[in-house]
Amino acid sequence: MARTEAKPLWDGQPEGRWFTRIEVTSMLNGAMLALPLHVVTGRKPGPTLGIVTNTHGDEFLPATAIRTLLDTLDASALSGRLALISVANPLAMANFGRQTPEQHGRTDLHEVYPGNAHGNTTQMIAAAITEHVIRQVDALIDFHSGGSGGRLQARVDYNSQAQGEVKRRSLELARAFGQPFVHENEFAGAASHHANSIGTPAFNPEMGGSYLGPENTALYQRQAIDGLNNVMIALGMLPGAAKPPRQIHFDTKARREIRPRQSGYLESFFERAGDLGKRVAAETRLGQVIDLHTLRVIETLTAPVDGYLFFSRYSGVVGSGTQAFAVADAALATWLA
Ligand SMILES: [Zn+2]
C-alpha cells in the first residue's frame, strides 16, 4: 500500500457521499483555485479507488458518466471507497482547452506529476492531487477521452515503464475496464505513471469523446459506467464476477499515426463508434483534406499498414500535423483472450 504519513481528507467519513474542495492557490480574478473531491464511503471496509477526470479540460465525457455512476451507486453494497476529482484542471476547462493558460512552460497537467507545491500553477495542481488522492489510494484511474475536435477513442492505456507486480495489476485492471484496445503506452509525468512509481496499480482509459451527438454520447457513457463497475468488481469493492472481453493489445512500436501534412477540412470516412476496432488494409482511404479557400481536395489520408483502427476523428477542420487517425499494426498487435 502506497500511503503517506498524512491522513486522507475523507478519514472518519461515514457511509455515503461526501464532497469537499481542495484549495490550491488564489487566482488573479480573486477566486480560489480549488479542486472538487467527491467521496463515496462503502458500508464495508475495502480498497480505495481514486479516479481523476478532466486532466485535459475539454474531455468531459468521463465526469458526466461518473455523475450518473455516483447517483446510482449503492454505498451499502460497496466495500471500500471511491475518491474522485471530477475537474482536475479547472483552468484548462475554463479555457475550453487541454492546458493551463499560464505564462510559463509545463502547462499540460498530464505531464507534470508528481507536481511541485512551489512550482508553477499546473505543478501546484498536480502536487495537490498527488498529496490528497494519488498517495492515499490503492488503485488509480486517470480517465481521459477525446476532447474538442471530434476525437473518437476506444482503448485503455497502461504504463510500459512499470515493472513486475504493479505492471501486472495495472494490466489486469485496464483489461477489466473492457475497451476493445489495450495499449502499452509511455506517459512520463502522468498521474498513473507516478502512481505506479510508488507501487499503486493505475491505468488510463482513453475512450469516447466530447460533442459526439446523443447516440455516441449515451453509448460511451454506458461503456464508461460498465467499465468502472467492472474495475470495482475486479478490486473486490462490488460483488460479482466480470471477465474481460477479447481485446487487441499493442505497444508504441505498433502505433501508426496518420497526420495530415496540410491544414484544411478533414472529411472523415470513419466517424462512427463501431468503426473503431475495424481491421483496415494498407492503403485504405481513411479521409481526405479539403482546402476551404480553393474548395479542392489537397490530401488523401490512407492506412500506412494493415492494422486495426483505434483512433479516428469526426469530419471538421484540422491543422497540419494534427493526429487524424491511428492504426495498430496487425503484424505487431496481439489478441488477448
Ligand atoms: Zn486527455
Boltz pocket constraint, residues with backbone or C-beta under 6 A from the ligand:
constraints:
  - pocket:
      binder: B
      contacts: [[A, 55], [A, 56], [A, 59], [A, 143], [A, 144], [A, 145]]
      max_distance: 6.0
